[in-house]
Amino acid sequence: MKLLRYGEPGKEKPGLLDAEGRIRDLSGKVADIAGDALMPSGLASLAKIDPASLPEVDGNPRIGPCVGDVGKFICIGLNYADHAAESGAKVPPEPIMFMKPRSAIVGPNDEVRIPRGSVKTDWEVELGIVIGKTAKYVSEADALAHVAGYCVVNDVSEREYQIERHGTWDKGKCCDTFGPIGPWMVTADEIADPQNLSMWLEVDGHRYQDGSTKTMVYGVAHLVSYLSQFMTLHPGDVIATGTPPGVGMGQKPPVYLKAGQTMRLGIEGLGEQQQRTAAD
């Protein structure tokens, strides 16, 4: 299934994308694409619904973040060896973890706001994991059973804030609009191998990132298991798993985003995002 949320910010309704690419309204079946709806029992109930029995949504509504009421937005850094190399960093012996606040989350096609004074705002296409079953101290062998599905994430980053302003990475990752997710969550049963998905990102039509999840250092199962050793993961938590090479910081010379540009990015089987940048 492809589950999504549509409507104005803060007023999104739950939806399902049918086989013909039409949005079907799930409001009569579930309150939101969040919490209990993402648990195995919730997804099983939704899977039994005939999409043709659901009201078709007219027009072209705004697509919101594909998961509502996200409890934790956890991100992994330097998880592709070739991206670590372009960043001048070593592959970490354990996953690097940081977090984005919920205020960073926006829809897949919403504006990305460049912070005031920023000169090093950058892009990062990433595979997002959506947790569907509470995970605490889970083994790597059992980890994938705790995944509800996958989505596209753009881990927008301000490199000066992240690297040059001291402290943790978070201040360069936490700005408003720096976490587009969606357009939809694809349930895990439709993704045969999350470690073999092509992924790409373009700015103003120029392709900068062209990679695959198969070059991750730490795969999906490892990350879910690893993070569950430090915190309980709950249904609706989102994990961004790192980016392949081709970020702006890695260009020679570096290239960063300016207001008025367009980012397009996508992951095989998970859909595409498109954001226009604007000055904050």
N, C-alpha and C positions, 0 to 999 in steps of 0.2 A: 504494500500500500504506500501511497504518497500522501502524507498528511500535512496540512498547512493551516495557516490562519490568515484571514483576510479582513479588510476594513480599516477604518481610521485608527491612528495610534491610540492605544488604550481602550479601544472598542472593538478589537478584533474578534471575529467569530471563527469557530472551528470548521474546517473543510477537508474535503478529500478530492484528489485529482483523479478523474476516471480515465479509462483506457484511451479515450479520444482527446484527452487534454483539457476537459471541461471541469470547472470547479463545482463540486456538489456540497451543499450545505449540510453540516453535521450537527447543527444547533439542537435539533430535536433528539439527538442520540447521546450527546456528550457536552459537558459545559465548556471544555477547552481541551486543547492538545497539551496537556499538562498532568502532572501528578498521577493519580490512579489510572487515567486513560492510557498512560504509557506502560503500565505494568503488563505482564504477560496475559493476565485475565482480561484487562481492558482492551488490549490489541486484538485478542482472540474474538471478543464481542464485536469489535468494529469490522473484523475480517469477514464476519458472517453476513454483513449488510450488503445487499445488492445495490451498487452505486446508482443504478437506474431508478431505484425507488426513492432516492433523495432529491430534493429540489435543486434544479440547476441555477447557479448564480449568474445573473445577467451582467453584461458589460465587461469591463476590465478593471475590477477593483484593485486597490492597493494590496499587495501581498505583505503581510507582517512577518515578524520573526516566527519561525516554524514551531517554536516551543514557547509556551506561555509560563509565567511564574517560575522562571529559572531560579533555582536556589543557589547554585554555584556555577560559575563560568571559569573553568580551570584551563590553563594553557601550558603547553610544553614547548620549551625553547631548544634550539640547536638539535633537532631530531632528525636531520638529514645531513649525512657526512659532507656532501658537496656544498650545502648551504653553510655549514660550519666553516668550511675552507674559505668560501668567498667572504665570510665575515671576519676572517683572521682569527678564528677560535678553534680550540680543540674539541673533538667529540667528547662530551661529558661522560664520566664513568657511570653515572646514574642520570635519569631524566631530570632536566631543569624544569621546575614548576613555578608558575606565577599565576596571578588571577586578575580577571577583569571584573569591574563592578557591573551590576545589572543595568546601570545607567548608560553603559557603553552599547548595549544591545539595540539594534535597529533592524528594520526589514531589509531584505536582500537588494532592493532597488531604491532605498531611501538615500538621501544626501549624506555624504561623509563631510563633516565640518572640520576644516583645518584650524587648529587652535591659534589664538592670537599670538603673533610673534614667531610661530613655527616656521622653520626653514628646512626641516628634515622629516616631513611626514612621508611614510613609506607604506608599501602594500605587502600582503602575504596571503596567498591562497592556502587554505588548510582543510583537511578532512576533520569534520566535527563528529564526535561520538555523543549520542544521547542515551543517558542511562535510563533503564526501564525497570530495574529491580534493585532493591537496596543491596549495596555491596560493602562488606566490612571484612577485612582479612581474607579476601577470596584468593584462591589459587589461580595461576595463569591458565590452567586447564579448564577451570570453571568460569573464567572471566567473561567470555563472550555470551554466556547465558544471561548476563546482567545488562546487555546492550539492547535497547529498544530499536535503535536505528542510527542512520548516518545523515549528515547534511553538509553543505558547503559553508565554510566560515572564511571571512576576510579579517585576518588579525592585523588591522591597521595599527601602525606603530609610529611614534615620534622618536627618531633615533637620538637626537640631542638630549631629550628628556630621559630616554632609556639608558644611555651610555655615559653621557657627559655631565649629567646633573647630580651624580652620586646617589648612593642608596640602592634600593632594589630596582628591578626593571619596571615595576608596576606603573610608575609615574609616566612612562612613555607608552604604556599600553591601555591606560584607563580612561582616556579622554572620551567625552560624549561622542557617540556615533562610531566609535572605533571597534565595534563588534557586530557587523552585519551577519545574520545567520538565515539560512534558507536557500532557495525558495520553499522547499518542503523537506520534511523528514521522510526518508525512504526506510521502511522497516527492514530489520536485519535479514529477514528471510529472503529478501529480493537481492541482496548483495552477496554473491557467492564467495568472494574473497576480498575483504577490505584492504588487503595488502597488494592488490594488483589493479589499481584504479588510476587512469591517467588524469592529470590535473594541469590547469593552465591559467594564466592571467595576462591581460593586455591593458595597456594604457593608451588611449587615443589611437587604437588600432594596431599598436606595436606590441608584439608578443614578447614579454620579458621572462615569464615563467612557463616552462613546458616540462613537466616532470611526472613522476608516478609514485604512488604510495609504497611501491615495492622497495624503494630505496630508504625507507624509514630505518633509523637505527633501532628504535624501540617500537614494536608493533602494537596494535590495538589491544590485544589480550594482555601483553606485558604492562601497558600503561594503566589499564583498568585495575589489574591486580596490584600494581605498584602503588597507585594513589590510594587504594582501599586500605593500605597498611597505615596510612597517616590520617585518614578521615573517612567517615562513612559517606558513601555516595548514595544519593537518593534519586528516585524517578524524576526526570526533568533536569537533572544536572547535565551540563554540556562540557565536553572536553575538546579543546582544539589541539591537534596533535603535531603541530610543527609544519614548516614550509620547505619546499624544494628550493634550489638555487634560482636566482633571477630577480631578487629583490633590488630595490633602488640603491640601497647602500652598497651592494656588490658590483654595481656598474663602474666602469672606468672611463671617465670620472663618474662619481655617484650621480644619480638622477632622483629627484624627489618630487612629490606631488605639489601642484599649485591649484588655486581655485579655478574652476571652469574646465577641468579635465574629466574624462570618463574612464572608469575602470570597468572591464568586463572579465569575469572569471567563472570557471566551472570545473566540475569533477565528473568523470564518466559515470553515468547512471543517476547522478544526484541533482542535475539541473545547473542553471546559470544564474549569476547575479550581475547587476549593472548599477554602478553608483556614479553620480556626478559629484564632484568635489566643490565645496563652497567655503568662503571665508567665514569664520565664526565671529 
